[in-house]
Structure formats: structure tokens, C-alpha cells
Amino acid sequence: MGNVPHACETFQASLSRDSSNAEIHSFLGYIYFEEGKYFDARISLEHSIEIDPYFYGNYVLLITCYKKLNQFEHIIEIIEKGLDHFPQDWCLLMELAHTLAVLERTGHIYETLKTAISSLSKLLPEGKKKRKYYKKLDLI
């Protein structure tokens, strides 16, 4: 990465003028994440989501931050917030199933996986191509 300290200073100066800029919070979150500063990344990404909940990548990176911080309980809250804005998103649903398994909350895993696969199947090709693709994934 380039001059990270300078970039952070520039972004922080911008935020001191306008703290409601979701993109700058997001950029800082990505920089902190790349530097292994997961706690700082978490804070920046959460601010970005509060301001503008439609930055999809922020949810994915925030989930990863919580994994790095070994704080799986918070992942469920983030996924639920993400699903409010991106309903039936297969990636978020798969993350939810994984987190439920890690937390040994097995009651909803099957339904969550079923919903995730159903959402994913809507993105896949139709007809023979679909059947061939599912066979590769061992889904049929």
C-alpha cells in the first residue's frame, strides 16, 4: 500500500470537517483492516453503515473484522442489519449459517442454508446448464 499514514491523516482531516461522509469512514475501515487494526476498522465500518447502510462491502469486511477479533456474537447483529437492506442475500445468509454453527446454535442452520441456496439458485443458469452446475456443486 502507498503512504498509509498520510492517507489516514487526510481522511481523518476530512472527517473533522464532515463526519457524515460514509465513504471516508469506509475507506478508513479498509485501510485499518489491511494494516491489521481490526478494532479501528470495525469502528470506521460501523460508522459508515450507520450513515449509509447500502455499502454492501462494508458488511462483508465488518463480518471479517469480528471474526479476526473472535467476536462471533456481533456477527449475527451485522448480518441481520445487512439482510434488512439486502434481503435474501445468499452470501450474508451463508455467513449467518456459519456463525450459527460456530456459536453452536444449530436450530436455524438448516433453514438458513436452504434460504441461501434458494437465493443463489436464482442467480444460476436455467435448464440443462443449471443441472450441470448443481451437479458440480453436489447439490443434486
Secondary structure as a PSIPRED ss2 file (coil, helix, strand):
# PSIPRED VFORMAT (PSIPRED V4.0)

   1 M C   1.000  0.000  0.000
   2 G C   1.000  0.000  0.000
   3 N C   1.000  0.000  0.000
   4 V H   0.000  1.000  0.000
   5 P H   0.000  1.000  0.000
   6 H H   0.000  1.000  0.000
   7 A H   0.000  1.000  0.000
   8 C H   0.000  1.000  0.000
   9 E H   0.000  1.000  0.000
  10 T H   0.000  1.000  0.000
  11 F H   0.000  1.000  0.000
  12 Q H   0.000  1.000  0.000
  13 A H   0.000  1.000  0.000
  14 S H   0.000  1.000  0.000
  15 L H   0.000  1.000  0.000
  16 S H   0.000  1.000  0.000
  17 R H   0.000  1.000  0.000
  18 D C   1.000  0.000  0.000
  19 S C   1.000  0.000  0.000
  20 S C   1.000  0.000  0.000
  21 N C   1.000  0.000  0.000
  22 A H   0.000  1.000  0.000
  23 E H   0.000  1.000  0.000
  24 I H   0.000  1.000  0.000
  25 H H   0.000  1.000  0.000
  26 S H   0.000  1.000  0.000
  27 F H   0.000  1.000  0.000
  28 L H   0.000  1.000  0.000
  29 G H   0.000  1.000  0.000
  30 Y H   0.000  1.000  0.000
  31 I H   0.000  1.000  0.000
  32 Y H   0.000  1.000  0.000
  33 F H   0.000  1.000  0.000
  34 E H   0.000  1.000  0.000
  35 E C   1.000  0.000  0.000
  36 G C   1.000  0.000  0.000
  37 K C   1.000  0.000  0.000
  38 Y H   0.000  1.000  0.000
  39 F H   0.000  1.000  0.000
  40 D H   0.000  1.000  0.000
  41 A H   0.000  1.000  0.000
  42 R H   0.000  1.000  0.000
  43 I H   0.000  1.000  0.000
  44 S H   0.000  1.000  0.000
  45 L H   0.000  1.000  0.000
  46 E H   0.000  1.000  0.000
  47 H H   0.000  1.000  0.000
  48 S H   0.000  1.000  0.000
  49 I H   0.000  1.000  0.000
  50 E H   0.000  1.000  0.000
  51 I H   0.000  1.000  0.000
  52 D C   1.000  0.000  0.000
  53 P C   1.000  0.000  0.000
  54 Y C   1.000  0.000  0.000
  55 F C   1.000  0.000  0.000
  56 Y H   0.000  1.000  0.000
  57 G H   0.000  1.000  0.000
  58 N H   0.000  1.000  0.000
  59 Y H   0.000  1.000  0.000
  60 V H   0.000  1.000  0.000
  61 L H   0.000  1.000  0.000
  62 L H   0.000  1.000  0.000
  63 I H   0.000  1.000  0.000
  64 T H   0.000  1.000  0.000
  65 C H   0.000  1.000  0.000
  66 Y H   0.000  1.000  0.000
  67 K H   0.000  1.000  0.000
  68 K H   0.000  1.000  0.000
  69 L C   1.000  0.000  0.000
  70 N C   1.000  0.000  0.000
  71 Q C   1.000  0.000  0.000
  72 F H   0.000  1.000  0.000
  73 E H   0.000  1.000  0.000
  74 H H   0.000  1.000  0.000
  75 I H   0.000  1.000  0.000
  76 I H   0.000  1.000  0.000
  77 E H   0.000  1.000  0.000
  78 I H   0.000  1.000  0.000
  79 I H   0.000  1.000  0.000
  80 E H   0.000  1.000  0.000
  81 K H   0.000  1.000  0.000
  82 G H   0.000  1.000  0.000
  83 L H   0.000  1.000  0.000
  84 D H   0.000  1.000  0.000
  85 H H   0.000  1.000  0.000
  86 F C   1.000  0.000  0.000
  87 P C   1.000  0.000  0.000
  88 Q C   1.000  0.000  0.000
  89 D C   1.000  0.000  0.000
  90 W H   0.000  1.000  0.000
  91 C H   0.000  1.000  0.000
  92 L H   0.000  1.000  0.000
  93 L H   0.000  1.000  0.000
  94 M H   0.000  1.000  0.000
  95 E H   0.000  1.000  0.000
  96 L H   0.000  1.000  0.000
  97 A H   0.000  1.000  0.000
  98 H H   0.000  1.000  0.000
  99 T H   0.000  1.000  0.000
 100 L H   0.000  1.000  0.000
 101 A H   0.000  1.000  0.000
 102 V H   0.000  1.000  0.000
 103 L C   1.000  0.000  0.000
 104 E C   1.000  0.000  0.000
 105 R C   1.000  0.000  0.000
 106 T H   0.000  1.000  0.000
 107 G H   0.000  1.000  0.000
 108 H H   0.000  1.000  0.000
 109 I H   0.000  1.000  0.000
 110 Y H   0.000  1.000  0.000
 111 E H   0.000  1.000  0.000
 112 T H   0.000  1.000  0.000
 113 L H   0.000  1.000  0.000
 114 K H   0.000  1.000  0.000
 115 T H   0.000  1.000  0.000
 116 A H   0.000  1.000  0.000
 117 I H   0.000  1.000  0.000
 118 S H   0.000  1.000  0.000
 119 S H   0.000  1.000  0.000
 120 L H   0.000  1.000  0.000
 121 S H   0.000  1.000  0.000
 122 K C   1.000  0.000  0.000
 123 L C   1.000  0.000  0.000
 124 L C   1.000  0.000  0.000
 125 P C   1.000  0.000  0.000
 126 E C   1.000  0.000  0.000
 127 G H   0.000  1.000  0.000
 128 K H   0.000  1.000  0.000
 129 K H   0.000  1.000  0.000
 130 K H   0.000  1.000  0.000
 131 R H   0.000  1.000  0.000
 132 K H   0.000  1.000  0.000
 133 Y H   0.000  1.000  0.000
 134 Y H   0.000  1.000  0.000
 135 K H   0.000  1.000  0.000
 136 K H   0.000  1.000  0.000
 137 L C   1.000  0.000  0.000
 138 D C   1.000  0.000  0.000
 139 L C   1.000  0.000  0.000
 140 I C   1.000  0.000  0.000
